[in-house]
Structure formats: structure tokens, C-alpha cells
Amino acid sequence: MFKRIIKFYIDGFRSMASWGRTLWIIILVKLFILFFIFKLIFFKDTLNTRFDTDSERAEHVIDQITK
């Protein structure tokens, strides 16, 4: 069953016209921007820079959630 599914997708990608490949490239670039670039810019690792131990980090997170 898994071989048939994999073969289905491989054949679909091989027979894709130029628009399909262009759209997949756009999708992959957007995913790269969302997951890597945004993570570097907006989601900085502040817990590791502010707190030294895991227990301090956990206590801070619990305090922020329960407020």
C-alpha cells in the first residue's frame, strides 16, 4: 500500500507542468521564510539567556501561565 502511495506522488511530480513546479518552489520558499527566518527574527530564545537552570525556566513559565 505504501509503495502505491509513494509511486502515485512520484509519478504526479514527474508529470507536473511548469506551473506546478513553479508553485511548489513558491510554497517551499514561503515555508522556509516562515520557519527559519521568522524564528530567527521574532522567536528568540529568551529563556536560555535570562535563566541559568531548568528549574528557574520552569518556574518562570508557570508564573507567566498562571497570572
Secondary structure, DSSP 8 states (H G I E B T S, - for coil): -HHHHHHHHHHHHHT--HHHHHHHHHHHHHHHIIIIIHHHHH---HHHHH-SSHHHHHHHHHHHHH-
